[in-house]
């Protein structure tokens, strides 16, 4: 367990409600995937913070167009904890985590690592980006999907019916 992740998630437990275990496990799988892809210890807290906040707007703002609300929640936390210097990097990590192609701009190591880590989880480990497949599977065993992917499919379908012209507003080219 990561104490920073645990503390941050506790703050949102009531907002996340019945989806808490699903999201908590997704957060951990993404975080652990980051650590498989980047062994630089200086980036661990950034990955933990980005992992907690990257989808949080789904619950805090009750929307599937959640990137901006998720970034805003991260900003509030970073300001409250005097970690504003990390805001731009974490903002880019959150904003680009559904980017369909590689990220090659500012903070390329952490932003691209986070993007890959989320894609590893969303793809059920089919995409690995060079991460150890056995380690990915062990992380999935430790932090089961608990219906998270089913939740995403339902949310996507619901959003498609509401907004057929833009069913996946969080995706970037």
C-alpha positions in Angstrom: 0.0 0.0 0.0 1.1 3.5 -0.7 0.3 6.0 2.2 -0.1 8.9 -0.2 -2.6 7.1 -2.3 -4.5 5.9 0.7 -4.7 9.3 2.3 -5.8 11.0 -1.0 -8.4 8.4 -1.8 -9.9 8.6 1.7 -10.7 12.3 1.0 -12.9 11.2 -1.9 -14.4 8.0 -0.5 -17.9 9.5 0.0 -17.9 11.1 -3.5 -16.8 7.8 -5.1 -19.3 5.8 -3.1 -20.1 2.3 -4.3 -17.3 2.5 -6.9 -14.6 3.1 -4.3 -13.0 -0.4 -4.5 -13.2 -0.4 -8.3 -11.5 3.0 -8.5 -9.0 2.3 -5.7 -7.8 -0.9 -7.5 -7.5 0.9 -10.8 -5.5 3.7 -9.2 -3.1 1.1 -7.7 -2.8 -0.8 -11.0 -2.0 2.4 -12.9 0.5 3.5 -10.2 2.3 0.1 -10.2 2.4 0.1 -14.0 4.1 3.5 -13.8 6.7 1.9 -11.4 7.3 -0.9 -13.9 8.0 1.5 -16.7 10.0 4.1 -14.7 12.2 3.2 -11.8 13.1 6.8 -10.9 12.1 7.1 -7.3 11.8 10.9 -7.7 8.7 10.4 -9.8 6.8 8.0 -7.4 4.8 10.7 -5.6 3.9 12.4 -8.9 2.6 9.1 -10.2 0.7 8.5 -7.0 -1.0 11.9 -7.2 -1.8 11.6 -10.9 -3.2 8.1 -10.4 -5.6 9.2 -7.7 -6.8 12.3 -9.5 -6.8 11.2 -13.2 -10.4 10.0 -13.3 -11.7 11.6 -10.1 -13.9 14.1 -11.9 -16.2 11.3 -12.9 -17.4 11.3 -9.3 -16.7 14.8 -8.1 -18.5 16.4 -11.0 -20.7 13.6 -12.1 -19.5 13.7 -15.7 -17.8 11.6 -18.3 -16.1 14.7 -19.6 -13.9 14.5 -16.6 -10.4 15.7 -17.5 -10.8 19.4 -16.5 -12.6 18.6 -13.2 -9.9 16.0 -12.4 -7.2 18.5 -13.1 -9.0 21.1 -10.9 -9.1 18.6 -8.0 -5.4 17.9 -8.4 -4.7 21.6 -8.5 -6.6 22.2 -5.3 -4.6 19.4 -3.5 -1.3 20.7 -4.8 -2.0 24.2 -3.7 -3.2 23.1 -0.3 -0.1 21.0 0.3 2.4 23.6 -1.1 3.3 21.4 -4.1 2.3 23.8 -6.8 5.7 23.3 -8.5 4.4 19.9 -9.7 1.1 21.2 -11.0 2.0 21.6 -14.7 3.6 18.2 -14.9 0.7 16.4 -13.1 -1.8 18.4 -15.2 -0.2 17.2 -18.4 -0.1 13.6 -17.0 -3.9 13.7 -16.4 -4.8 15.6 -19.5 -2.9 13.2 -21.8 -3.6 9.9 -20.2 -6.0 8.9 -22.9 -3.9 10.3 -25.8 -4.0 7.8 -28.6 -0.4 8.4 -29.8 2.9 8.9 -27.9 3.4 12.1 -25.9 6.6 13.9 -26.8 6.4 17.4 -25.4 7.2 18.9 -22.0 7.9 16.3 -19.2 8.0 13.5 -21.7 9.2 10.8 -19.3 6.5 11.1 -16.7 3.6 12.1 -19.0 4.3 9.3 -21.5 4.9 6.8 -18.7 1.5 7.7 -17.1 -0.2 7.5 -20.4 1.2 4.0 -21.0 0.4 2.8 -17.5 -3.2 3.7 -17.9 -3.4 2.1 -21.3 -1.9 -1.1 -19.9 -4.7 -1.3 -17.4 -7.5 -0.3 -19.7 -6.3 -2.9 -22.3 -6.3 -5.6 -19.6 -2.5 -5.9 -20.1 -2.7 -6.6 -23.8 -0.6 -3.4 -24.3 2.5 -3.6 -22.2 4.9 -1.0 -23.6 7.8 -3.2 -22.6 6.6 -3.7 -19.0 7.0 -7.2 -17.6 3.8 -9.2 -18.4 4.1 -11.4 -15.3 4.4 -8.3 -13.0 1.4 -6.8 -14.7 -0.6 -10.0 -14.0 0.6 -10.1 -10.4 -0.6 -6.5 -9.9 -4.0 -7.4 -11.4 -4.2 -10.3 -9.0 -3.3 -8.1 -6.0 -5.7 -5.3 -7.1 -8.5 -7.0 -9.0 -10.5 -5.1 -11.6 -13.6 -5.4 -9.3 -15.8 -4.6 -12.3 -14.0 -1.4 -13.2 -13.9 -2.2 -16.9 -17.6 -3.0 -16.8 -18.2 0.3 -15.1 -16.3 2.1 -18.0 -18.2 0.3 -20.7 -21.5 1.3 -19.0 -20.4 4.9 -18.6 -19.2 5.0 -22.2 -22.5 3.6 -23.4 -24.5 6.1 -21.3 -22.4 9.0 -22.5 -22.8 7.8 -26.2 -26.5 7.9 -25.8 -26.4 11.4 -24.3 -23.7 12.8 -26.6 -23.5 10.6 -29.8 -21.2 13.2 -31.5 -18.7 13.1 -28.7 -19.0 9.8 -26.8 -15.3 9.8 -25.6 -14.6 13.4 -24.7 -11.4 12.5 -22.7 -9.6 11.0 -25.7 -6.8 13.0 -27.4 -5.1 12.4 -30.7 
